[in-house]
């Protein structure tokens, strides 16, 4: 009687043990699969960032090349029109730049004066009057005028 009970108990244990091991094995497989999918997603993200940076670099070079070609075309057209047209054509971009800098400076100064009239301290006004956007605008103008010339020199 005891042997029958013992045999049945051992048989049940030996039947349950493989099922428990399969359950742990499936859990480990799911963890591994999740880790693989996560790693694959990270790899795809990095690959996408690299591709986007390559595209940005290509676009920047293409933009500079197109700007150079446009300027060459403008110079040819200006020469064909005579000295007067050539002089006006040469002055358009500097005048527009000076005009924009004047308007932008006037806007910033007016904002600072309004802030001062409302009781703000000059230190705070000057500190908050120059933002990241202002720096980006300055970099845009400086890059337009000075990097383009360097780029032209390097091509010739």
Secondary structure as the mmCIF struct_conf table of DSSP 4:
data_model
#
loop_
_struct_conf.conf_type_id
_struct_conf.id
_struct_conf.beg_label_comp_id
_struct_conf.beg_label_asym_id
_struct_conf.beg_label_seq_id
_struct_conf.end_label_comp_id
_struct_conf.end_label_asym_id
_struct_conf.end_label_seq_id
HELX_RH_AL_P HELX_RH_AL_P1 UNK A 2 UNK A 81
HELX_RH_AL_P HELX_RH_AL_P2 UNK A 83 UNK A 117
TURN_TY1_P TURN_TY1_P1 UNK A 118 UNK A 119
HELX_RH_AL_P HELX_RH_AL_P3 UNK A 122 UNK A 129
BEND BEND1 UNK A 130 UNK A 130
HELX_RH_AL_P HELX_RH_AL_P4 UNK A 132 UNK A 142
HELX_RH_PI_P HELX_RH_PI_P1 UNK A 143 UNK A 147
HELX_RH_AL_P HELX_RH_AL_P5 UNK A 148 UNK A 155
#
